[in-house]
Amino acid sequence: LTWLMVYRTEKYQKLKAEVEKQSKK
């Protein structure tokens, strides 16, 4: 379960970064 949480967190962080990038635009 831990590895799954980490994997999801990584994906979430990546998505959050992209969202922030678009928000800046």
Secondary structure as the mmCIF struct_conf table of DSSP 4:
data_model
#
loop_
_struct_conf.conf_type_id
_struct_conf.id
_struct_conf.beg_label_comp_id
_struct_conf.beg_label_asym_id
_struct_conf.beg_label_seq_id
_struct_conf.end_label_comp_id
_struct_conf.end_label_asym_id
_struct_conf.end_label_seq_id
HELX_RH_AL_P HELX_RH_AL_P1 THR A 2 LYS A 24
#
